[in-house]
Amino acid sequence: MEVQEVKEKPGAISDLFQKTVGYSKTTVELAKLKGLHTTTKVVTTLVGRGTVVLVLTIFFIMVSLGAAYWIGEILGKIYYGLFIVAGFYLVVAVILFFFLDNWIKKPIEDIIISKALE
């Protein structure tokens, strides 16, 4: 059997190197764009939901003040109503404290992870 020598063209390795460098640059650019896309989706989702939460917070503040004044009027002193509503929010805060992981942290983590993996 005869062994044939493989003669490489002088530009073949150079071309291969150039293509590898180009591929690497393209891959890095693609990863950057995917990261930017994911970050944009997460941030826009959080900003949108944050806006809704802000508006709902203002709504609940107004409803709470209205309820406090109404209860205070019924009881004869406005500050009674304010204390009752404040006590209600204290109870809600204690309940949220104990269930923070299940009701608040977990859903927010799930939203961020699902948006990041899309």
N, C-alpha and C positions, 0 to 999 in steps of 0.2 A: 504494500500500500504506500501510496505517495502522500507525504504531508505537504499541504499547501500552506504557504505563508499568507497571512492576511495582511495586506498592506493598507494602512489607513491613509485616507486623504488628509493632507495637512489641515484643512478647514473643518473636518468632520468633528473633531473633539471641540474645537472652538464653537462650532454651531450648536453642538449639544450643550455646552456650558452656557451659551447665550440663551438657549431655550429654557434651560433649567432656572436660570436667574429670572427670566421673564415670567415663568410659571410661578416661582416663589413670590415675586412681587404681586402678581395677580391674585394669588391665594391670600396674601396678607391684606390686600385692598378689599377683597371680598369679605374677609373676616371682620374688617373694620366697618364695612357697610352693614353687615348683618348685625353687629353690635349696636351700631347707631340706630338701626331700624327697631331693634328690640328695646333699646333705651327710650326711644321716642314713643313707642306703644305704651310702655309702663308709665312714663311721665304723663302722657296725655290722659290715660285712664285715671291716674291718681288726681290730676288736676280737675278733671270732669267730676269725679265723685266728690272731691274736696269742695267744689263749688256747691254741689247739691247739699252736702253736709252743712256748709255755712248758711245756706238759705233756710234749711230745716232748723238749724240752731236759732236763728233769728225768729223764726215762726214760733218755736217752743218757748223762747223767752217772752214773747208778746202774749202767748196763751197763758203762760205761768203768771205773769203780772196781772192779767185780766182775772184769772181764777183766784189769785191771792186777794185782790181788791174785792172781788165778789164775795169770797168766804169771809173776809174781814168785815164787810158791810153786814152780812148776815149775823156775825157774832158781835157786832157792835164796835169793834176796834179794828182799824185797818191792819195794824201790826200783827194781830192774831192770825189773819189770813196769810201774811208774809211768813210767819213762823211755821204755820202748817205746811205751806208749799215747800219751804226750806227743809222741813223734816222729811217730807215725801222724797225730795231729791237726795237727802242723806241716805235714806233707805235704798233708793235706786243705786246710789254710788257704792254702798256696801255690797249689794247683790252683784253689781258689775265687777267689783274688785275680786270676788270669789270665782266668778265665771269668765274672767278676762280672757284667758287662753282660748276657751271654746267659742265664745261669742264675738270677740274682737280680733285677737291676734291671728287665730287660725284662718278666718275668712280673708283677712288682708294678705297674709302670706300666700294663700291659695291664689288670690287674684294676681299678685305680682309674679308668682312662679308660672301660672298658666299663660300670662301675657309674654313672659320671657321665653317660654318654650314654643310659642306659636311661630 
